[in-house]
Amino acid sequence: MNYQPAEKSIADIQADLVKRFTHFDNWKDRYKYLIDMGKTLQGMPDEFKTEENRIHGCQSQVWIYIEEHDGHLYMQATSDAAIVAGLIALLLKVYQGRTPQEISEAPLGFLAEIGLIQHLSANRSTGLYHMIKRIQSEAQSRI
């Protein structure tokens, strides 16, 4: 895993994501972009695909492995569903290499600005909620 603290602020990353997603006029293209983001996830070693790392509440299979290095949290994650993998990649762009405090305090309004909250199916919204909840609770436990 690449242990590099995040260089840009969370606000800058979120503003960049909003700009990238709102560049597309229709949701078909936004979903394609999200799926392409998911394809950038690094392969997750099988030893991290444990019940402890599995996200419950997701319709698809999702695993998030989180470790702390020099006071920052680093994650590896994967899913068997393309759009969900994209959601994971989106979250990792925001949370990767952050301190537990930064993760705990990160606002999530950018998800509504992108339009994800309004356009995801109920099952995917629930899964996204559980992914965020897992990352945030892991951060909270390390403050």
N, C-alpha and C positions, 0 to 999 in steps of 0.2 A: 504494500500500500504506500502511496505517496504522502509522506507526512509534511506537507507544506501548509502553514497557516494561510487562511484566506487573505488575499491582498486587497480586494475591493470591499467596501462596506456592504452590509446587507441591503441598505437602501439603494445603493448603486446597482447591485445585482438584480434586485427586484425591478427597478426602473428599466433596466436593460431587457429583462424578460417581458415586461409589459410592452415595450417598444417592438420587440421581435414578434410577439404574438399578434399585436394589433396592426402590424404591417399587412397581415393577410385579411382580405375582405370577407372571406367566408369560412365557415367552420370546417369544411372538408379540408382546406389547406392548413388550418390550425391543427387539426388532428394529425395530418401528415407530418407536420413539423414536430409535434409531440412524439409521434412514433419514431421519427428520425433521432430525436433526443434519446429515446430509450435504447436505440441501437448503439449509442456511445458508452453504455454502461460496461465496465470491465467485467470479465467473467468472474463469477463468485465461486471460490473453492467449495467442493461438496461438504467438507468438514464444517463449514459455516451454515449449511442448510439444515439446521437442527430445529427441533420443536420450540426450543427457547428463543430462537431468532425468527420464527415464523410469525407473521402478523395475522392475528385472528380477527375475524370480522370482514375479511376480504373474500370476495367470491373466487378470485384466482389465487394461485400460490404466490406468496410474497415473503421474502426473507430480508431482514435488515440486520447486519452485524455491525456493532458499534464498539470502537475502542478509543481509549484516551491516550494521547501521547503529548507530553510537555504541556499539559493543561488545555489541549484542544481535542475536539472529538472528530473522529474519522470513521466513515461508513463505507461498507460495501453492501450492495443490495441487488436483488434480481427478482424477476417475476416471469411467469410463463405466459403472460398476456402482453401484447405489444403496447397498448395504450397505458396500461398500468406501469410497465417499465418506463414509459415516457414520464409519467407522474413522479416516479421515483427519481429519475434523472433531474427533473425540475426541482424537487426538494433538495437533492444533493447539491445542486448549484447554489442554493441559498445557505444550506447548513454545513457543508463540508469544510473542515478545518477551522471551525468556530469554537469559541470557548463555551462552556455550558451556560454561562450567564448570557452571552449573546443569543444563543439558541432560545433560551427561556423568554427573552424579551423581544424576539423578532416578531414584528407585526405580520399578519397574514392577509391584509387587505388586497395585496397584489393579485391574489387568486381570483377575487371578484373583478378586479380591473381587467384581467385577461379575459374573463368571461367563463372560466372553468366551472365555477360554482353553479352557474345557471345552465351549463350545457352538458355536464356529466350526468350519466344515468344515476339513479338512486343508489345502486350497488357500488358503483365506482366512487361516488361521493362518500359513502360510508367507508370504503376502503381507504380513500385519501385521508379521511378523518383519523382512522386507526393508525396509519403510517405516521402522521404528524404527531399524534398522541404518544406513540412509542418513542419517537425521537425526543420530544419535549420532556417526557417523564424520565428518560435516560439522562438528559441534561440536568433536570431538576435534582436527581439523586446524586449528582456529582458537584453540586454547588457548595 
